[in-house]
């Protein structure tokens, strides 16, 4: 008999069914609470009968891997008429269902505090209402939901960790309280809507801290930034904020896995210094999240060196590549590393890049997650602002709407 395992969530429990081929692992959603017995669970969006469930546990199976992508603009693409097709040109009616069929099990969505204040109104549209609606779809499709708090009105990255406009002028203690209240409120609303996140990033690419202040007030000075040689007060301020975010996550979503996200793959000494400080300060989290874009961060040897040093440090945490991608026609704007001699900028080159990346990652058992950033980018059929300025490292061909080979290759990570 095939065996099913119950994974983690609160208002919705997430079930995993094993099948004959590991790469085809699938998640199923079932309604119930922590005290439900197998016979009381009602499986939705799967057609799975409770009568054949013969094993339940509240922990993931050993060796469970998570594969998926950040699909934060999917709703807007759909609203603008984007036409998604499979590799053979057949129309895809429901992209989430299609991705699940290809072995994907985890979807990531970013959340901005007030994106109406962003300079980028084309891509920064993910307010709480938007995220709740997309999160509900993710969970209803039987997929896991990774929530990425940006803690800003606009893109938060290593060069831009700007405090939301509505929080400007707050002192450090007031900002800590606001961060806790905001995180808690967002998670409570997600729970109430049936969109409880299974993974939560408490900040996006926060290697140098977060909530530095507003851009107008702070500008290019190093106020509140956290570098190796920064004053300890900067680090203390950052850790106090991070603790408030974690506290809210543990209170509202106690089974969610908390991710701390860094993009310092090409600087392993900075990467490990960051996580050394996190460990020394006893910050509560579960997963080391990494960004890896070869065209910015270096070829595979750079990633391998970072993974080797993280492994040697033995932090006792899982590692996930929460952002990655590779182009398929021309180089991504601003690229600083050319890998095209090894992986040509073609459909096959992109697929081979993914295949070799997966081979590398499987050498490190603690690496249990791989997420493509912006796979849903698809200008084909669009009738709005997303039809312009094509992103060329997605998993759909903007000129045809067809899925690329790398999309199908991703499931081999599992």
C-alpha positions in Angstrom: 0.0 0.0 0.0 1.2 3.5 -0.8 1.9 5.4 2.4 1.0 9.1 3.0 2.7 11.5 5.5 1.2 14.5 7.2 3.5 17.5 7.0 3.1 20.9 8.7 0.6 23.8 8.8 -2.1 25.2 11.1 -5.6 25.7 9.7 -4.8 23.4 6.8 -2.7 20.3 7.1 -0.5 19.3 4.3 -0.1 15.7 3.2 2.5 14.1 1.1 2.0 11.0 -1.0 4.9 8.9 -2.1 4.8 7.3 -5.5 7.1 5.0 -7.3 9.5 7.7 -8.6 10.9 10.2 -6.2 10.8 13.1 -8.6 7.0 12.8 -8.8 6.4 13.5 -5.2 3.2 15.4 -4.6 1.5 17.3 -1.8 -2.2 17.2 -1.0 -4.2 19.6 1.1 -6.6 18.2 3.7 -8.9 20.2 6.0 -8.8 19.6 9.7 -7.0 20.6 12.8 -4.1 19.2 14.9 -6.4 16.8 16.7 -8.1 15.3 13.7 -7.7 11.6 13.1 -7.1 10.1 9.7 -10.8 9.2 9.3 -11.8 12.7 10.0 -9.6 14.4 7.4 -11.3 15.8 4.3 -8.8 15.9 1.4 -9.5 18.7 -1.1 -8.2 19.4 -4.6 -6.8 15.9 -4.8 -9.5 13.2 -4.9 -7.5 11.2 -2.4 -9.7 9.0 -0.2 -9.0 9.1 3.5 -9.6 5.3 3.7 -6.2 4.6 2.2 -4.2 6.8 4.5 -2.3 4.5 6.8 0.4 6.6 8.4 0.4 10.1 9.8 3.2 12.1 11.4 3.8 15.8 12.0 7.3 15.9 10.6 8.5 15.8 7.0 9.9 12.5 5.7 13.7 12.2 6.0 15.4 13.6 2.9 12.3 15.6 1.7 13.3 18.2 -0.9 11.4 21.2 -2.0 11.4 22.5 -5.6 9.5 25.4 -7.1 9.7 29.1 -7.9 8.9 32.6 -6.9 5.7 33.3 -8.9 4.9 36.7 -7.4 3.7 38.2 -10.6 1.5 35.3 -11.8 -1.8 37.0 -10.9 -0.8 40.2 -12.8 0.3 38.2 -15.8 -2.9 36.3 -15.9 -4.9 39.5 -15.6 -3.0 41.0 -18.5 -3.9 38.0 -20.7 -0.6 36.0 -20.7 -1.0 32.7 -22.6 0.9 29.8 -21.0 1.6 26.7 -23.1 3.5 23.5 -22.5 6.6 22.6 -24.4 4.4 21.1 -27.2 2.4 24.3 -27.6 -0.7 23.0 -25.8 -2.6 25.7 -23.7 -2.1 25.5 -20.0 -5.4 26.2 -18.2 -4.1 26.4 -14.6 -0.4 27.2 -14.3 -0.3 26.0 -10.6 -1.8 22.7 -11.5 0.6 22.3 -14.4 3.6 23.1 -12.3 2.5 20.5 -9.7 2.2 18.0 -12.5 5.8 18.7 -13.3 6.9 17.8 -9.8 7.0 21.3 -8.3 5.8 21.4 -4.7 6.7 24.9 -3.3 5.7 28.4 -4.5 7.3 31.6 -3.2 5.6 35.0 -3.1 7.0 38.3 -2.0 5.1 40.8 0.2 5.6 44.6 0.3 4.3 46.8 3.1 2.8 49.5 0.8 3.8 48.9 -2.8 1.8 52.0 -3.9 4.8 53.9 -2.6 7.3 52.1 -4.8 9.0 53.6 -7.8 8.4 50.3 -9.6 4.7 50.0 -10.0 5.0 47.4 -12.7 6.5 44.6 -10.5 5.9 45.9 -7.0 2.2 45.1 -6.7 2.2 42.5 -4.0 0.3 44.0 -1.0 -1.3 41.8 1.6 -4.6 41.4 -0.3 -2.8 40.3 -3.4 -0.6 37.8 -1.4 -3.6 36.4 0.5 -5.5 35.7 -2.8 -2.4 34.0 -4.4 -1.5 32.2 -1.2 -5.0 30.7 -1.1 -4.6 29.4 -4.7 -1.3 27.9 -3.8 -2.6 26.0 -0.8 -5.8 24.9 -2.6 -3.6 23.5 -5.4 -1.9 21.2 -2.9 1.4 23.1 -2.9 3.5 24.5 -0.1 3.6 28.3 0.3 6.8 30.3 1.0 6.2 33.8 2.1 9.0 36.4 1.5 8.6 39.5 3.7 10.5 42.4 2.1 9.8 44.7 5.0 9.8 47.6 2.6 7.5 49.4 0.2 9.8 48.4 -2.7 12.5 46.0 -3.6 14.6 45.0 -0.5 18.0 43.7 -1.5 21.6 44.1 -0.2 21.8 47.7 -1.6 18.3 48.8 -0.6 16.7 47.9 2.7 14.6 51.0 3.0 12.1 51.4 5.9 8.5 51.7 4.7 7.3 55.2 4.3 4.6 54.7 6.9 7.2 53.7 9.5 9.6 56.6 9.0 10.6 58.6 12.0 10.2 55.6 14.4 12.9 55.2 17.0 14.5 51.7 17.3 12.1 50.4 20.0 9.1 51.7 18.2 10.3 50.1 15.0 10.8 46.8 16.8 7.2 46.9 18.0 5.9 47.9 14.6 7.8 45.1 12.9 6.4 42.5 15.4 2.8 43.9 15.0 3.0 44.0 11.2 4.4 40.5 10.9 1.9 39.1 13.3 -1.1 40.8 11.7 -0.1 39.6 8.2 0.3 36.0 9.3 -3.0 36.1 11.2 -4.8 37.3 8.2 -3.2 34.7 6.0 -4.1 32.0 8.5 -7.7 33.2 8.7 -8.0 33.1 4.9 -6.7 29.5 4.6 -3.3 30.7 3.2 -0.9 29.8 6.1 2.7 29.9 4.9 4.8 26.8 5.3 8.1 28.7 5.0 8.6 32.3 6.0 11.6 34.6 5.0 12.0 37.2 7.7 13.5 39.7 5.3 14.9 39.5 1.7 18.7 39.3 1.1 19.4 40.8 4.5 23.2 40.3 4.6 23.7 43.9 5.5 20.8 44.3 7.8 17.3 45.8 7.2 15.1 48.8 7.9 18.0 51.2 7.6 15.7 54.2 7.4 14.1 56.0 4.4 16.1 56.5 1.3 15.6 60.3 1.5 16.9 60.4 5.1 19.7 57.9 4.9 20.9 58.0 1.3 24.3 56.4 0.6 25.7 56.8 4.1 26.3 53.6 6.2 23.8 54.4 8.9 22.3 51.2 10.4 24.1 49.0 7.8 25.9 45.8 9.0 29.3 45.1 7.5 32.1 43.0 9.0 33.7 46.2 10.3 30.4 48.0 11.3 30.0 49.2 14.8 28.5 46.4 17.0 25.6 48.8 17.7 24.5 48.4 14.1 24.4 44.6 14.5 22.6 44.8 17.8 19.9 46.9 16.2 19.5 44.5 13.4 19.3 41.4 15.6 16.7 43.1 17.8 14.5 43.7 14.8 15.1 40.1 13.5 14.0 38.7 16.9 10.7 40.5 16.7 10.0 39.1 13.3 10.9 35.6 14.4 8.8 36.0 17.6 5.7 36.8 15.6 6.3 33.9 13.2 6.7 31.4 16.0 3.5 32.6 17.8 1.2 32.7 14.8 2.7 29.9 12.5 4.6 27.6 14.9 5.1 24.9 12.3 6.4 27.2 9.6 10.1 26.9 8.7 11.9 30.3 9.2 14.4 31.2 6.5 17.2 33.8 6.9 18.2 34.9 3.4 21.7 36.0 2.2 23.0 36.6 -1.3 26.8 36.5 -0.4 27.6 33.3 -2.3 30.6 35.0 -4.0 32.0 36.2 -0.7 31.9 33.1 1.6 33.9 34.9 4.3 31.1 37.5 4.5 28.5 34.8 4.3 29.9 32.8 7.1 30.7 35.8 9.2 27.0 36.7 8.9 25.8 33.3 10.0 28.4 33.1 12.7 27.0 36.3 14.2 23.4 34.9 13.9 24.5 31.8 15.8 26.4 33.7 18.5 23.4 35.8 19.1 21.0 32.8 19.3 18.7 34.0 16.6 15.9 31.5 16.1 15.6 30.1 12.5 15.5 26.9 10.6 16.9 27.4 7.1 19.8 29.2 5.5 18.4 30.7 2.3 20.7 31.7 -0.5 20.4 33.6 -3.8 22.5 32.2 -6.6 22.6 33.8 -10.0 25.7 32.7 -12.0 25.6 35.8 -14.1 26.2 37.9 -11.0 27.6 35.5 -8.4 30.0 33.4 -10.4 30.3 30.0 -11.9 29.5 26.7 -10.1 32.9 26.7 -8.3 31.8 29.9 -6.5 28.6 28.2 -5.3 30.4 25.1 -4.3 33.0 27.0 -2.3 30.2 28.7 -0.4 28.4 25.4 0.3 31.7 23.8 1.4 32.3 26.6 3.9 28.7 26.5 5.2 29.0 22.7 5.6 32.3 23.1 7.5 30.7 25.5 9.9 28.1 22.9 10.8 25.4 25.4 11.7 22.9 22.6 12.0 20.5 24.2 9.5 19.1 23.1 6.2 20.1 25.1 3.2 17.9 26.2 0.3 18.6 28.0 -2.9 15.6 30.3 -2.6 16.5 32.4 -5.8 18.2 31.3 -9.0 17.8 31.5 -12.7 19.6 31.4 -16.0 18.8 33.0 -19.4 17.8 31.2 -22.6 18.2 33.8 -25.5 20.4 36.7 -24.4 22.3 37.8 -21.4 20.5 39.3 -18.4 21.0 43.0 -18.3 23.9 43.9 -16.0 25.5 40.5 -16.1 29.1 40.4 -14.9 29.9 36.7 -15.5 29.6 35.0 -18.9 28.9 31.3 -18.6 27.7 30.9 -22.2 30.7 29.0 -23.4 29.6 26.1 -21.1 25.9 26.8 -21.1 24.8 28.5 -24.3 22.0 31.0 -24.1 19.5 28.5 -25.6 16.7 26.3 -24.5 19.1 23.3 -24.2 21.8 25.4 -22.6 19.4 26.6 -19.9 18.2 23.0 -19.3 21.8 21.7 -19.0 22.6 24.5 -16.6 19.8 23.3 -14.3 20.8 19.6 -14.7 24.4 20.3 -13.6 23.3 22.6 -10.8 21.1 19.9 -9.4 24.0 17.4 -9.6 26.1 19.8 -7.6 23.5 20.5 -5.0 22.8 16.8 -4.4 26.4 16.4 -3.2 25.3 18.3 -0.1 22.6 16.5 1.9 21.7 19.6 3.9 20.6 21.4 0.7 16.9 20.6 0.5 15.3 23.4 -1.5 15.7 24.9 -5.0 13.5 27.8 -6.2 13.6 29.5 -9.6 13.1 33.3 -9.4 10.4 34.7 -11.8 9.7 31.6 -13.8 6.2 32.9 -14.7 7.5 35.8 -16.8 5.7 35.5 -20.1 4.9 38.4 -22.3 3.1 36.3 -24.9 -0.5 37.5 -25.1 0.0 40.3 -22.6 -2.0 43.5 -23.2 -0.5 45.6 -20.4 2.8 46.9 -19.1 4.2 43.4 -18.6 4.4 42.8 -22.3 7.4 45.2 -22.4 11.0 44.8 -21.0 11.1 41.0 -21.3 12.9 39.1 -18.5 15.0 36.6 -20.3 15.7 34.1 -17.5 12.1 32.9 -17.0 10.9 29.4 -17.9 8.5 30.4 -20.6 9.5 31.8 -24.1 8.1 35.3 -24.2 7.6 35.1 -28.0 5.6 31.9 -28.0 4.3 31.3 -24.4 5.8 27.8 -24.5 7.4 26.2 -21.5 11.2 25.7 -21.7 13.0 22.4 -21.1 14.5 23.7 -17.8 11.0 23.8 -16.2 10.7 20.1 -16.6 14.3 19.5 -15.5 13.7 21.2 -12.1 11.8 18.1 -10.6 15.0 16.1 -10.9 16.2 17.9 -7.7 13.6 15.9 -5.7 
